[in-house]
Structure formats: structure tokens, C-alpha cells
Amino acid sequence: MLSPTPQRSWLAALAVYCRAPVITMLFLGFSAGLPFLLVFSTLSAWLRSDGVEVAAIGFFAWIGMLYSIKFFWAPVVDRLALPILTRAFGQRRGWMLLAQGLIVAGLLGLAGLSPVGNLGWVALFALLVAFGSATQDIAIDAYRIESADDDVQAAMASTYIIGYRGGLLAAGAGALYIAASASWDVAYMSMAALMGIGVLTVLLRPEPKRASLSIQLIHEPKVRAFIRASRGKPKIVRRLGAWSIGALVCPFTDFFSRYGVKALWILVFIAVFRISDLAMASMANPLYIDLGFSLAEIANVTNIFGIAMSITGGILGGLCVARYGIGPLLIFGAGLVMVTNLLFAVLALVGNQLPMLVVTIIGDNLANGLASAVFIAFLSSLTSRAYTATQYALFSSLMTLPGKFLSGFGGLVVTAQGYPSFFVIATLLGVPAIVLAIWISRDKQLVPTPKSA
């Protein structure tokens, strides 16, 4: 858990961004963000521009639900050593390299397809990209939390979000640029090549120091109790049982033992914090296209204003957490995301007005950059260093699951009610997050208040 820290000067808060682990997360964040839109809104833009019906596009959003169930295989990533890769690169870097290979293979598969008449294959390769991307997220999150002390986590979360948003913009604006000037095939092949940034970063940076898997197991009380109780049973049964308890049971009992009944409300808060923007995200690009904006116009606005506001929001979030603490920023971030989502409803009402598109993308990127940096720092503070991959995967899965599920019905709601009503409904989904953020911000066990210097 993040411990209380004295309130820093702005200069001291900014200096933390020069540390090597903080800079590393900029590039790993890019590698994590790049695949996301390629199976989400960029893919929906490709499908829509090729004539696929809006209702069918909405169901493709369910592919992104793989990110929301990654806690099912997170214990494997946390505790299973990969042949060759783990010995050569370590547990975290080995899994990152394997995941990056899956992403590249899926993107190249998509590049060779035409959506019309091949939606089944599109879905299959998109699932491969999403699975590889979710697995990479598990390994990167564990790597980040294990790479530096608690007082650096907010800054690492900030640079991770900046890199992540950069990856989103490359896969959004960048892919749209390439698709407009060349083709969607070239766009997806180019995105596959950009995954080399993440591969190179993994190869250059060291594995974080951590106890070996066998030492971690033997130090867990529930594992020791099982070993004592299973004396006389076959060795393979004892080893498999010990691994299963350490990988599947201990991460969850640890969390609930630390927070008690409050743990349930924490999980509810995690589930609803981003439900507003995730529920509406799959319909953003179809809205732009249906309003008559060209791919080049969407890419220009996103590239010029979106990236600047994403970076500004991420840095501002990290600086404010370092100076003021997480609690007040959780409330502000939840409220800001909810309010800026209304901009999409306004855009849908005013129609093809480029200035309003600019305002909408500025507000959306600034709010999401700030809120994401703050929320990642909060989730990191909840995570035990003994179970980083599994616990953080549970948190981040819950963060996206409700919004992604609701997002799948976005096309049906738009077809029945229209874009303005859809975005108003999505905005109202953010109210519970604000209420719970107020409660959590008042609990010093969950969000310790920084002491005055």
C-alpha cells in the first residue's frame, strides 16, 4: 500500500520523471496501448467504412471483454515459468515477449483480410490480438509494480498512461492516416511493425528483482499448511496443490484479509469508475463517420489535439497525485470523465461542425489522461507485492468488464434511440463512481493523506 508522503514542491514532484523505471514505462505503455484500438474503435471504423452494419460492429466490442477476464489466466502469468524465455529473460520479460509475438501474429492476420464476407476470420484474429494484448498487460503491470518503490508508482502510472495514450493515438489517428493514404492492410501491417518498440524495450531493460517462485511458495502459510497435511501423497499431487494454492487462493485471501468487508465496496468502485467512458467508446468513431467527417479529418484532430491533451492529462494527474494525494483526484477524475462524455451528445446534436469535434476530442483525452493516471496509482496502492500480477489483473479486469459488456449493446441503442440519447445514457452511468470516490477519499486506509512538509 502506498504510505503517506510529505507534500512535495512542484519541482521535486517533476524530478521523479527523470528516473529510469519511470521512463521505461513510457515505452511499455506505448506497447500496451497500441493493440487496444486495433480491436476496438479503429477496427469499428474499418468495418463501418467497408459497409458493415452498425449493429454488427457493436457486437465486435465484446472482443475487448478478453481484457476484462484476464484474471482467469493471470495466475499462470504470475507463477508459471516459460521454457527458454523465463530462463533467458526472467518471468516478467519472458511473458511480455511471448505476448508481443501473439499480437504481431494477429495483426498480420487481420492485414490479410477483407471484412466483408470474412467477419468470422476478422473476429478470430482480433481475439488473438486481444488475448496477446491482455497477457502483455498482466506482465507489464507486474513489472511496473515490482520495478520501483511505492513513492514512484504514481509517476510510473503517469508515464505509462502517456505512453498508452500515445499507443492509442498511433493505432487511432496513425492507422486512419495510413488507411486514408494507402489501405487498411498497410495500416495494420504498420501497427505490427510498431510493436517492435515494446520488444526492444523489454530486451534493453533488466528484470525486476524478486524472490524465486519456489521461495515465494514456501513462505506462504496456506502452502506450508497444505504441504504438512499432504505428507505421504504423490510428489506431483503435492507440488500441483501447493502451486494452485499459492497462485489461485492466496492472492484473493490476502486482499480480503487486508480490507475485510470494505474489499467488496472497493471492487464495486473499481468496476464502475470507468463504466461511463467505456460504455460509449465503441460508438465514437461510427458517430464521427456518420456525421460526415472524413478519416483524414478525424485523424488530424486526434493527432494534433488528442495527443497533446493526453500527455497533459497524464502528467497533470501524476503531478497532482504526488503533491495532493490520490483521494481528491479520484473524485475530480470521475467527475471530469462524466462531464466530458456529454460533449459527444452535443456533437451528435450540432452535426458536422469541426470546431465541436476539436472540443470533444480535447475534453475526452484530457479527462481520460488525468483520470487514468490517478486510477492506476490507486490500483497499484491496493496491490500486494507478493501477488502483483494476479491482484492487479483482477482490479484492471473489473475496471473494464461492466463498461465493455454494456458497450456491446451500443449499436442497438444508437439504432433505436439515436446518438444523442445514447451518449446521455452513457454519461449518467458515471454517477455511482463519483459517490463511491467520495467515500473512498475519506478512508485513510485506502488513500492515505500526504503529510505537510
C-alpha positions as CSV (number, residue, x, y, z in Angstrom):
1,M,0.0,0.0,0.0
2,L,1.2,3.5,-0.7
3,S,2.4,5.1,2.5
4,P,1.8,8.7,3.4
5,T,4.4,11.0,2.0
6,P,5.2,14.6,2.7
7,Q,3.7,17.2,0.3
8,R,6.4,17.9,-2.3
9,S,7.2,21.0,-4.1
10,W,6.2,21.1,-7.8
11,L,9.9,20.8,-8.8
12,A,10.5,17.8,-6.6
13,A,7.4,16.2,-7.9
14,L,8.6,16.8,-11.5
15,A,12.1,15.4,-10.9
16,V,10.8,11.9,-10.4
17,Y,10.1,11.7,-14.1
18,C,13.8,11.5,-14.8
19,R,14.2,8.1,-13.1
20,A,14.9,5.1,-15.4
21,P,12.0,3.0,-14.3
22,V,9.6,5.9,-14.9
23,I,11.0,6.5,-18.4
24,T,10.8,2.8,-19.2
25,M,7.1,2.8,-18.6
26,L,6.6,5.4,-21.4
27,F,7.7,2.8,-24.0
28,L,6.0,-0.2,-22.3
29,G,2.8,1.9,-22.1
30,F,3.0,2.5,-25.8
31,S,3.3,-1.2,-26.4
32,A,0.3,-1.8,-24.2
33,G,-1.9,0.9,-25.8
34,L,-1.1,0.1,-29.4
35,P,-3.2,-3.1,-29.8
36,F,-6.2,-1.9,-27.9
37,L,-7.9,0.3,-30.5
38,L,-6.9,-2.1,-33.3
39,V,-9.5,-4.5,-32.0
40,F,-11.9,-1.8,-30.8
41,S,-12.7,1.7,-32.3
42,T,-10.1,1.5,-35.1
43,L,-11.5,-1.9,-36.1
44,S,-15.0,-0.5,-35.9
45,A,-14.0,2.4,-38.2
46,W,-12.6,-0.1,-40.7
47,L,-15.7,-2.3,-40.5
48,R,-18.0,0.7,-40.9
49,S,-16.1,2.3,-43.8
50,D,-16.3,-1.1,-45.6
51,G,-20.0,-1.2,-45.2
52,V,-20.5,-3.5,-42.2
53,E,-23.8,-2.7,-40.3
54,V,-23.6,-0.7,-37.1
55,A,-25.4,-3.4,-35.1
56,A,-22.8,-6.0,-36.1
57,I,-20.0,-3.5,-35.2
58,G,-21.4,-3.1,-31.7
59,F,-21.1,-6.9,-31.1
60,F,-17.4,-6.7,-32.0
61,A,-16.9,-4.7,-28.9
62,W,-17.3,-7.9,-26.9
63,I,-13.9,-9.0,-28.2
64,G,-12.5,-6.4,-25.8
65,M,-14.0,-8.3,-22.9
66,L,-11.0,-10.5,-23.0
67,Y,-9.2,-7.7,-21.2
68,S,-11.9,-7.9,-18.5
69,I,-11.4,-11.6,-17.8
70,K,-7.7,-11.7,-17.9
71,F,-7.6,-12.5,-14.2
72,F,-8.5,-16.1,-15.2
73,W,-5.0,-16.7,-16.6
74,A,-3.1,-14.1,-14.6
75,P,-2.0,-16.7,-12.0
76,V,-0.4,-18.6,-14.8
77,V,1.5,-15.5,-16.0
78,D,2.4,-14.7,-12.3
79,R,3.7,-18.2,-11.4
80,L,4.3,-20.4,-14.4
81,A,7.9,-20.3,-15.8
82,L,8.1,-20.4,-19.6
83,P,10.5,-22.8,-21.2
84,I,13.6,-21.0,-22.6
85,L,12.1,-17.5,-22.3
86,T,11.9,-17.3,-18.5
87,R,15.4,-18.7,-18.1
88,A,16.8,-16.3,-20.7
89,F,14.8,-13.1,-19.8
90,G,13.1,-13.7,-16.5
91,Q,9.5,-14.2,-15.5
92,R,8.1,-10.8,-16.4
93,R,10.1,-10.1,-19.6
94,G,9.7,-13.7,-20.9
95,W,5.9,-13.4,-20.7
96,M,6.0,-9.9,-22.3
97,L,7.9,-11.2,-25.3
98,L,5.6,-14.2,-25.8
99,A,2.5,-11.9,-25.6
100,Q,4.1,-9.4,-28.1
101,G,4.6,-12.2,-30.5
102,L,0.9,-13.2,-30.4
103,I,-0.1,-9.6,-31.0
104,V,2.1,-9.3,-34.1
105,A,0.8,-12.6,-35.5
106,G,-2.8,-11.4,-35.0
107,L,-2.3,-8.0,-36.6
108,L,-0.6,-9.6,-39.6
109,G,-3.6,-12.0,-39.9
110,L,-6.0,-9.0,-39.9
111,A,-3.9,-7.2,-42.5
112,G,-4.5,-10.0,-45.0
113,L,-8.4,-9.9,-44.7
114,S,-11.3,-8.0,-46.2
115,P,-14.0,-7.6,-43.6
116,V,-17.0,-8.1,-45.9
117,G,-17.6,-11.8,-46.2
118,N,-14.8,-12.7,-43.7
119,L,-16.2,-11.4,-40.4
120,G,-15.6,-14.8,-38.7
121,W,-11.8,-14.7,-39.6
122,V,-11.7,-11.0,-38.5
123,A,-13.2,-11.9,-35.2
124,L,-10.7,-14.8,-34.8
125,F,-7.6,-12.8,-35.5
126,A,-9.0,-9.9,-33.4
127,L,-9.4,-12.4,-30.5
128,L,-5.7,-13.4,-30.9
129,V,-4.6,-9.8,-30.7
130,A,-6.8,-9.1,-27.7
131,F,-5.6,-12.2,-25.9
132,G,-1.9,-11.3,-26.5
133,S,-2.5,-7.7,-25.5
134,A,-4.3,-8.7,-22.3
135,T,-1.5,-11.1,-21.4
136,Q,1.1,-8.4,-22.1
137,D,-0.9,-6.1,-19.8
138,I,-0.7,-8.6,-17.0
139,A,3.1,-8.9,-17.3
140,I,3.7,-5.2,-17.7
141,D,1.6,-4.3,-14.7
142,A,3.5,-6.8,-12.5
143,Y,6.8,-5.5,-14.0
144,R,5.8,-1.9,-13.1
145,I,4.8,-2.5,-9.6
146,E,7.9,-4.6,-8.9
147,S,10.4,-2.2,-10.6
148,A,10.3,0.7,-8.1
149,D,9.2,1.8,-4.6
150,D,5.7,2.9,-3.7
151,D,6.6,6.6,-3.9
152,V,7.5,6.3,-7.6
153,Q,4.3,4.4,-8.6
154,A,2.2,7.5,-9.3
155,A,4.9,8.8,-11.7
156,M,5.3,5.4,-13.3
157,A,1.5,5.3,-13.7
158,S,1.6,8.7,-15.3
159,T,4.3,7.9,-17.9
160,Y,2.6,4.5,-18.5
161,I,-0.6,6.4,-19.3
162,I,1.2,8.9,-21.5
163,G,2.8,6.0,-23.5
164,Y,-0.5,4.1,-23.5
165,R,-2.3,7.1,-24.9
166,G,0.4,7.5,-27.4
167,G,-0.1,3.9,-28.5
168,L,-3.9,4.6,-28.7
169,L,-3.3,7.6,-30.9
170,A,-0.9,5.8,-33.1
171,A,-3.4,3.0,-33.5
172,G,-6.2,5.5,-33.9
173,A,-5.0,8.6,-35.8
174,G,-2.0,6.9,-37.2
175,A,-3.9,3.9,-38.6
176,L,-6.6,6.3,-40.0
177,Y,-3.9,8.3,-41.7
178,I,-2.3,5.3,-43.3
179,A,-5.7,3.8,-44.2
180,A,-6.7,7.1,-45.9
181,S,-3.5,7.4,-47.9
182,A,-2.8,3.7,-48.6
183,S,-5.1,1.0,-47.3
184,W,-6.3,-0.8,-44.2
185,D,-4.0,-3.7,-44.9
186,V,-1.0,-1.4,-44.9
187,A,-2.2,0.3,-41.8
188,Y,-2.4,-3.0,-39.8
189,M,1.0,-4.1,-41.1
190,S,2.5,-0.8,-39.9
191,M,0.9,-1.3,-36.5
192,A,2.5,-4.8,-36.3
193,A,5.9,-3.2,-37.0
194,L,5.4,-0.6,-34.3
195,M,5.2,-3.4,-31.7
196,G,8.9,-3.6,-32.1
197,I,9.2,-0.6,-29.7
198,G,7.9,-2.8,-26.9
199,V,10.1,-5.7,-27.9
200,L,13.2,-3.6,-27.9
201,T,12.3,-2.1,-24.5
202,V,11.9,-5.5,-23.0
203,L,15.3,-6.6,-24.4
204,L,17.1,-3.5,-23.1
205,R,15.7,-3.2,-19.6
206,P,16.5,-5.5,-16.7
207,E,14.2,-8.0,-14.9
208,P,13.0,-6.6,-11.6
209,K,14.5,-8.2,-8.5
210,R,12.1,-10.7,-6.8
211,A,12.3,-13.9,-4.9
212,S,12.2,-17.1,-6.9
213,L,8.9,-18.8,-7.4
214,S,9.8,-21.7,-5.2
215,I,10.8,-19.4,-2.3
216,Q,7.6,-17.4,-2.7
217,L,5.6,-20.6,-2.4
218,I,7.3,-21.9,0.7
219,H,6.8,-18.6,2.5
220,E,3.0,-18.7,2.1
221,P,1.3,-20.0,5.3
222,K,-1.5,-21.7,3.4
223,V,1.0,-23.5,1.2
224,R,3.0,-24.7,4.2
225,A,-0.2,-26.0,5.8
226,F,-1.1,-27.9,2.7
227,I,2.4,-29.4,2.4
228,R,2.2,-30.6,6.1
229,A,-1.3,-32.0,5.6
230,S,-0.5,-33.8,2.3
231,R,2.5,-35.8,3.6
232,G,2.6,-39.3,2.1
233,K,0.8,-38.3,-1.1
234,P,2.5,-38.5,-4.5
235,K,5.0,-35.7,-5.1
236,I,3.2,-34.5,-8.3
237,V,0.0,-34.0,-6.3
238,R,1.7,-32.1,-3.5
239,R,3.6,-29.8,-6.0
240,L,0.4,-29.1,-8.1
241,G,-1.6,-28.5,-5.0
242,A,1.0,-26.1,-3.5
243,W,1.2,-24.2,-6.8
244,S,-2.6,-24.0,-7.1
245,I,-3.0,-22.6,-3.6
246,G,-0.2,-20.1,-4.0
247,A,-1.3,-19.0,-7.4
248,L,-5.1,-19.1,-7.1
249,V,-6.1,-18.9,-3.5
250,C,-3.5,-16.7,-1.7
251,P,-3.9,-13.6,-3.9
252,F,-7.6,-13.3,-3.1
253,T,-7.4,-14.2,0.6
254,D,-4.6,-11.7,1.0
255,F,-6.8,-8.9,-0.4
256,F,-9.9,-9.7,1.7
257,S,-7.8,-10.2,4.8
258,R,-6.3,-6.7,4.5
259,Y,-9.5,-4.8,3.8
260,G,-12.3,-7.0,5.2
261,V,-15.9,-6.0,4.3
262,K,-14.6,-2.9,2.6
263,A,-13.0,-5.1,0.0
264,L,-16.4,-5.7,-1.6
265,W,-17.1,-1.9,-1.9
266,I,-13.6,-1.4,-3.3
267,L,-14.3,-3.9,-6.0
268,V,-17.6,-2.2,-6.8
269,F,-15.8,1.1,-7.1
270,I,-13.2,-0.4,-9.4
271,A,-16.0,-1.8,-11.6
272,V,-17.9,1.5,-12.0
273,F,-15.0,4.0,-12.2
274,R,-14.6,3.9,-16.0
275,I,-18.0,2.5,-16.9
276,S,-19.2,5.8,-18.4
277,D,-16.5,6.3,-21.0
278,L,-16.0,2.6,-21.8
279,A,-19.7,2.1,-22.5
280,M,-19.8,4.8,-25.1
281,A,-16.3,4.3,-26.6
282,S,-17.3,1.8,-29.4
283,M,-19.7,4.3,-30.9
284,A,-17.3,7.3,-31.0
285,N,-15.8,6.6,-34.4
286,P,-19.1,5.5,-36.0
287,L,-20.5,8.8,-34.8
288,Y,-17.7,10.8,-36.5
289,I,-18.2,8.8,-39.7
290,D,-22.0,9.1,-39.7
291,L,-21.8,12.8,-39.2
292,G,-19.8,13.1,-42.4
293,F,-16.2,13.7,-41.0
294,S,-13.6,12.1,-43.3
295,L,-10.9,9.7,-42.0
296,A,-8.3,12.4,-42.5
297,E,-10.3,15.0,-40.5
298,I,-10.7,12.5,-37.6
299,A,-7.0,11.7,-37.7
300,N,-5.9,15.3,-37.9
301,V,-8.0,16.4,-34.9
302,T,-7.0,13.3,-32.9
303,N,-3.3,13.7,-33.7
304,I,-3.0,17.4,-33.1
305,F,-5.2,17.9,-30.1
306,G,-5.7,14.4,-28.7
307,I,-2.1,13.6,-28.1
308,A,-1.3,16.9,-26.6
309,M,-4.3,16.7,-24.2
310,S,-3.5,13.0,-23.4
311,I,0.1,13.9,-22.4
312,T,-1.1,17.0,-20.5
313,G,-3.7,15.0,-18.6
314,G,-1.3,12.2,-17.8
315,I,1.4,14.5,-16.5
316,L,-1.1,16.6,-14.6
317,G,-2.5,13.5,-13.0
318,G,0.9,12.2,-11.9
319,L,2.0,15.6,-10.5
320,C,-1.2,16.2,-8.6
321,V,-1.1,12.7,-7.0
322,A,2.5,13.3,-5.9
323,R,1.6,16.7,-4.4
324,Y,-2.0,16.3,-3.1
325,G,-2.5,12.5,-2.8
326,I,-4.9,10.1,-4.5
327,G,-8.2,10.8,-2.7
328,P,-9.2,14.2,-4.0
329,L,-8.0,13.3,-7.5
330,L,-10.3,10.2,-7.6
331,I,-13.3,12.4,-7.1
332,F,-12.1,15.1,-9.6
333,G,-11.2,12.5,-12.2
334,A,-14.5,10.6,-12.0
335,G,-16.5,13.8,-12.3
336,L,-14.3,15.2,-15.2
337,V,-14.8,12.0,-17.3
338,M,-18.5,12.0,-16.7
339,V,-18.9,15.7,-17.7
340,T,-16.7,15.5,-20.8
341,N,-18.7,12.5,-22.1
342,L,-21.6,14.9,-22.6
343,L,-19.6,16.6,-25.3
344,F,-20.3,13.6,-27.6
345,A,-24.1,14.2,-27.2
346,V,-23.6,17.9,-28.1
347,L,-21.5,16.9,-31.1
348,A,-24.3,14.5,-32.2
349,L,-26.8,17.3,-32.0
350,V,-24.8,20.0,-33.8
351,G,-23.7,17.7,-36.6
352,N,-20.7,18.1,-38.9
353,Q,-19.0,21.0,-37.1
354,L,-15.2,20.7,-37.0
355,P,-14.7,23.1,-34.0
356,M,-17.1,21.0,-31.9
357,L,-15.2,17.9,-32.9
358,V,-12.0,19.6,-31.7
359,V,-13.6,20.5,-28.3
360,T,-14.9,17.0,-27.9
361,I,-11.6,15.2,-28.5
362,I,-9.7,17.7,-26.4
363,G,-12.1,17.2,-23.4
364,D,-12.2,13.4,-23.8
365,N,-8.4,13.0,-24.0
366,L,-7.6,15.4,-21.2
367,A,-10.1,13.8,-18.8
368,N,-9.1,10.3,-19.6
369,G,-5.4,11.0,-19.4
370,L,-5.8,12.5,-15.9
371,A,-8.3,10.0,-14.5
372,S,-6.4,7.0,-15.8
373,A,-3.1,8.1,-14.2
374,V,-4.8,8.7,-10.9
375,F,-6.7,5.4,-11.0
376,I,-3.7,3.3,-11.9
377,A,-1.8,4.8,-9.0
378,F,-4.8,3.9,-6.8
379,L,-5.0,0.3,-8.0
380,S,-1.2,-0.1,-7.6
381,S,-1.6,1.1,-3.9
382,L,-4.1,-1.7,-3.3
383,T,-1.8,-4.4,-4.7
384,S,0.4,-6.7,-2.6
385,R,3.9,-7.1,-3.9
386,A,3.6,-10.8,-3.2
387,Y,0.8,-11.2,-5.8
388,T,1.3,-8.3,-8.2
389,A,0.2,-9.9,-11.5
390,T,-2.9,-11.7,-10.2
391,Q,-4.3,-9.0,-7.9
392,Y,-3.7,-6.2,-10.4
393,A,-5.2,-8.3,-13.2
394,L,-8.3,-8.7,-11.0
395,F,-8.5,-5.0,-10.4
396,S,-7.9,-4.0,-14.1
397,S,-10.4,-6.6,-15.3
398,L,-13.1,-5.4,-13.0
399,M,-12.3,-1.8,-14.2
400,T,-13.2,-2.7,-17.8
401,L,-15.7,-5.6,-17.6
402,P,-19.0,-3.7,-17.0
403,G,-18.3,-0.9,-19.5
404,K,-17.2,-3.4,-22.2
405,F,-20.2,-5.5,-21.7
406,L,-22.6,-2.5,-22.0
407,S,-20.6,-1.2,-25.0
408,G,-21.6,-4.3,-26.9
409,F,-25.2,-3.0,-26.9
410,G,-24.1,0.4,-28.1
411,G,-25.1,-0.2,-31.7
412,L,-28.5,-1.4,-30.7
413,V,-29.2,1.7,-28.5
414,V,-28.0,4.0,-31.3
415,T,-30.2,2.3,-33.8
416,A,-33.2,2.6,-31.6
417,Q,-32.7,5.9,-29.8
418,G,-30.1,7.8,-31.8
419,Y,-26.6,9.1,-30.9
420,P,-27.6,12.0,-28.5
421,S,-29.7,9.8,-26.2
422,F,-27.0,7.1,-26.2
423,F,-24.3,9.4,-25.0
424,V,-26.5,11.0,-22.3
425,I,-27.3,7.5,-21.0
426,A,-23.6,6.6,-21.0
427,T,-22.8,9.8,-19.1
428,L,-25.3,9.1,-16.3
429,L,-23.6,5.7,-15.8
430,G,-20.8,7.7,-14.1
431,V,-22.8,8.9,-11.1
432,P,-22.1,5.8,-8.9
433,A,-18.3,6.3,-9.4
434,I,-18.4,9.8,-8.0
435,V,-20.4,8.7,-5.0
436,L,-18.0,5.9,-4.2
437,A,-15.0,8.1,-4.9
438,I,-16.2,10.5,-2.2
439,W,-16.5,7.6,0.3
440,I,-13.1,6.1,-0.5
441,S,-11.3,9.5,-0.4
442,R,-12.3,9.8,3.3
443,D,-10.8,6.4,4.3
444,K,-7.2,6.8,5.3
445,Q,-6.5,3.1,5.0
446,L,-7.4,3.2,1.3
447,V,-6.0,6.6,0.3
448,P,-3.5,7.9,2.9
449,T,-3.4,11.8,3.0
450,P,0.0,13.2,2.4
451,K,1.6,15.0,5.4
452,S,2.6,18.6,5.1
453,A,6.3,19.1,4.6
